Structures are given as C-alpha cells and as structure tokens.
C-alpha cells in the first residue's frame, strides 16, 4: 500500500449459507410450535394422563418429546392450570394454589381402612413387594379383601411374579396413584423429615431406622417375571382360553 493511501473496508453481503441457516432455524421453530400444539391438544382432550410414548407416536419422527413437554409445562407454570408430569405421563391439573376454588359435588368413595392405608404405604415404599412381605412388615395377616380394595381403586397393581418357590405375585403402585397424590415419580414420596413433621412417625423410632427409597421406575427387577395369560388364569382373573363363562 503506497504512502497516503487509505484502506477501504467494503461491507460484504451475507454468506450464501447464512440465509439457508436462517431458513432452517425458522423451519425448526415452526416444527417445534406445531409439535407443541399437537401434544397440548392430546393432553387437553384426555381425561387420563397421556404417556410420552403415545404423544411421540403422533409427532414427526425424531421429535424430542421430553423437550416439547417441558416447554409446554413452562408455559403453563404460572397459569390457572398446570401441565404436570406423572411418571412418564402428562396431565393438566388445576394450579395447587387455586384448588380450593374447585368444588366437587360427588362423594369421594375411596375411603380406605387403616389396614388398607398401611398396605398401600408399604407397597409404595417397598415395591416390588409380595403379600407375605407385606404381612412380615405389618406384623399381622393381610386379608385378600384389603388387596382387592386397593386393586379396584387403581392405586396398586400386580407387577409380576417373584422367582422364588411358589412364584408369589409382586405388587406395585400405578400411574393413578402418582396422579392422585400429586407425585411426578416415586422418589417424590415423603422422606424421613417430612414424615416426622407430619406426625406420621413416632419420636421413639430406633435411631437406625431408615425410610426405604422407592425405585426410580416401575421396570421389572431381576428376580421378577412378567405376568402371563396363564398366570392370570391361575389367579382366577381370566377365564381359561377356549372356555366360555356360564
């Protein structure tokens, strides 16, 4: 550059790739918005919590369902209804601070006996658990009727069969249990301090007592087998195949 000559800075037009990148970004935003609309409509139209698996089936392949639901959940976080995760399911529920405004005329028929409450609590914290294990923890026999009431309520279910002599049935809680008690997952069950604060634990409990930590999911454990058609027939829950009811 000769003396006295000044360098000139000439602005360049956008690189060809910039407009393509912008188009892709806008397309991604539109796709995310449409995915949110579909997921929102599915959950809103359902009376029961909707599984992420079912939502994923209705969204384009490759959509990050959990991200879609978290974005929607954030949007509804400060509104009168909240979008809540219940296990691997999602549901709209009245905001907790406004629940007192909602009046239900129907009578709650789920009045559980003390025995049923004890069995439900043991099942929640110790699952997967067999009837014999429930009785060992309670220290008393558990009637079949108590388990039947909890099964009919939809709060516990038969998970599988333990790989031990007699192949006893194992029990665990359900999505309906989480939904009814406002829990996202089993790990949200009250811990030691919360139970003490609510007066549900005696002050004279042993110093080495620990509240069991529930499993993170409801997958079958290594010592459980899934319940089959034959198991259901054996348990009297299904009519044997090929036979008609009288």
C-alpha positions in Angstrom: 0.0 0.0 0.0 1.5 3.3 -1.0 2.0 6.2 1.4 -1.1 8.3 1.8 -3.4 5.6 0.5 -6.2 4.6 3.0 -7.6 1.2 3.2 -11.2 1.0 2.5 -13.5 -1.5 4.3 -16.2 -2.8 1.9 -19.2 -4.5 3.5 -19.8 -8.0 2.2 -23.2 -9.4 1.6 -24.3 -12.3 3.8 -22.6 -15.5 3.0 -24.8 -17.8 0.9 -25.0 -20.2 3.8 -26.4 -17.6 6.2 -29.8 -17.4 4.5 -30.0 -21.2 4.4 -29.2 -21.4 8.1 -31.9 -18.8 8.9 -34.4 -20.8 6.8 -33.6 -24.0 8.7 -33.9 -22.2 12.0 -37.3 -20.8 11.1 -38.4 -24.2 10.0 -37.2 -25.8 13.2 -39.2 -23.2 15.2 -42.3 -23.8 13.2 -41.9 -27.6 13.7 -41.5 -27.2 17.4 -44.5 -24.9 17.6 -46.6 -27.5 15.7 -45.4 -30.3 17.9 -46.4 -28.3 21.0 -49.8 -27.7 19.6 -50.3 -31.4 18.8 -49.1 -32.5 22.3 -51.2 -29.8 24.0 -54.3 -30.9 22.2 -53.7 -34.6 23.0 -53.3 -34.0 26.8 -56.2 -31.5 26.9 -58.6 -33.9 25.2 -57.7 -36.9 27.5 -59.4 -37.5 30.9 -56.4 -39.6 32.0 -52.7 -38.8 31.9 -51.2 -39.3 28.5 -48.0 -41.3 28.1 -45.0 -39.8 26.3 -44.9 -42.9 24.1 -48.4 -42.1 22.8 -47.5 -38.5 22.2 -44.4 -39.5 20.3 -46.5 -41.7 18.0 -48.4 -38.6 16.9 -45.3 -36.3 16.4 -42.9 -36.3 13.5 -40.0 -38.8 13.8 -37.0 -37.5 15.6 -39.0 -35.0 17.7 -37.6 -34.6 21.2 -40.9 -35.3 23.1 -39.5 -34.5 26.6 -38.2 -31.1 25.4 -41.6 -30.4 23.8 -43.4 -31.2 27.1 -41.0 -29.3 29.2 -41.5 -26.2 27.1 -45.3 -26.6 27.4 -45.0 -27.2 31.1 -43.0 -24.0 31.5 -45.7 -22.0 29.5 -48.4 -23.3 31.9 -46.3 -22.9 35.0 -48.0 -19.6 36.1 -51.5 -20.2 34.7 -54.7 -21.4 36.4 -54.0 -24.9 35.1 -50.6 -26.6 35.1 -49.2 -29.2 32.8 -47.7 -31.8 35.2 -45.5 -34.9 34.6 -46.8 -38.1 36.2 -44.2 -40.7 35.8 -43.8 -41.0 32.0 -47.2 -39.4 31.5 -48.5 -35.8 31.3 -51.8 -34.3 32.5 -53.4 -30.9 33.0 -54.3 -30.2 36.6 -55.7 -27.2 38.5 -52.9 -25.0 39.9 -52.3 -26.1 43.5 -53.0 -22.6 45.0 -56.4 -22.4 43.2 -57.6 -25.9 44.1 -59.8 -24.5 47.0 -62.0 -22.8 44.3 -62.9 -26.1 42.7 -65.9 -27.7 44.4 -66.8 -31.3 43.6 -70.3 -32.4 44.3 -69.6 -36.1 44.0 -68.7 -38.0 47.1 -65.2 -39.5 47.3 -65.9 -43.2 47.6 -62.2 -44.1 48.2 -62.5 -44.3 52.0 -59.7 -46.7 53.0 -59.5 -48.6 56.2 -56.4 -48.3 58.4 -55.3 -51.7 57.1 -55.6 -50.6 53.5 -53.7 -47.5 54.2 -50.9 -49.5 55.8 -50.8 -51.9 52.9 -50.8 -49.0 50.4 -47.9 -47.3 52.2 -45.8 -50.5 52.4 -46.4 -51.2 48.7 -45.4 -47.6 47.7 -42.1 -47.6 49.7 -41.1 -51.3 49.4 -42.3 -52.2 45.9 -42.0 -54.7 44.3 -43.4 -56.5 47.4 -45.3 -59.7 47.9 -48.3 -60.3 50.2 -46.0 -62.3 52.6 -43.5 -59.5 52.7 -46.4 -57.0 53.4 -47.5 -59.2 56.3 -44.0 -59.5 57.7 -43.6 -55.7 57.7 -47.1 -55.1 59.3 -46.7 -58.0 61.7 -50.3 -59.2 61.0 -52.0 -61.1 58.3 -53.4 -59.2 55.3 -56.8 -60.2 54.0 -57.3 -60.8 50.4 -60.2 -58.3 50.6 -57.8 -55.5 51.6 -55.6 -56.1 48.5 -58.8 -56.3 46.3 -60.0 -52.9 47.5 -56.6 -51.3 46.6 -56.6 -53.1 43.2 -60.1 -51.9 42.5 -59.1 -48.4 43.4 -56.5 -48.4 40.7 -53.7 -47.4 43.1 -51.8 -50.7 43.1 -51.4 -53.4 40.5 -49.9 -56.8 40.1 -46.4 -56.2 38.7 -45.1 -59.7 38.1 -44.2 -63.0 39.9 -41.2 -63.4 42.2 -38.6 -66.0 41.1 -38.9 -67.9 44.3 -40.7 -71.1 45.4 -44.4 -70.7 44.8 -43.8 -67.8 42.5 -45.7 -65.2 44.6 -47.3 -62.2 42.9 -45.5 -58.9 43.4 -47.4 -55.6 43.8 -46.5 -52.0 43.0 -48.2 -48.7 42.6 -49.8 -47.2 39.4 -49.8 -44.0 37.5 -53.2 -43.3 39.0 -51.6 -43.5 42.4 -49.0 -40.9 41.4 -51.6 -38.7 39.8 -54.0 -38.8 42.8 -51.3 -37.8 45.3 -49.7 -35.2 43.1 -46.4 -37.0 42.6 -44.2 -36.9 39.5 -42.4 -40.0 40.4 -42.0 -42.4 43.3 -38.9 -40.6 44.5 -41.2 -37.7 45.4 -42.7 -39.8 48.3 -42.2 -38.1 51.7 -38.9 -38.8 53.3 -37.9 -39.2 57.0 -38.1 -35.5 57.9 -41.4 -34.9 56.1 -43.0 -37.9 57.8 -41.8 -36.8 61.2 -43.1 -33.2 60.5 -46.5 -34.6 59.6 -46.6 -36.6 62.8 -46.6 -39.9 60.9 -43.5 -41.3 62.6 -43.1 -41.8 66.3 -40.4 -39.9 68.1 -39.3 -43.2 69.7 -38.4 -45.0 66.4 -35.0 -46.7 66.5 -32.0 -44.5 65.7 -31.0 -46.8 62.8 -34.5 -46.6 61.2 -34.4 -45.5 57.6 -37.3 -44.8 55.2 -37.0 -47.1 52.2 -36.1 -45.4 48.9 -38.6 -46.4 46.3 -37.3 -47.4 42.8 -36.8 -44.8 40.2 -39.1 -46.6 37.7 -41.5 -49.5 37.6 -39.4 -51.8 35.4 -39.4 -55.5 36.5 -36.4 -56.4 38.6 -34.0 -59.2 38.0 -36.0 -61.5 40.3 -39.4 -60.9 38.7 -41.1 -62.5 35.8 -43.9 -60.7 33.8 -47.4 -61.9 34.5 -48.7 -64.0 31.6 -52.1 -65.1 30.3 -51.6 -68.4 32.1 -50.8 -66.6 35.3 -54.0 -64.6 35.1 -56.0 -67.7 34.5 -54.3 -69.4 37.5 -55.0 -66.4 39.7 -58.7 -66.5 38.7 -58.6 -63.2 36.9 -59.3 -64.6 33.4 -61.5 -67.4 32.2 -59.2 -70.1 30.7 -58.9 -69.7 26.9 -61.3 -71.8 24.9 -63.9 -71.9 27.8 -66.9 -69.7 28.0 -68.4 -68.2 31.1 -71.7 -69.7 32.2 
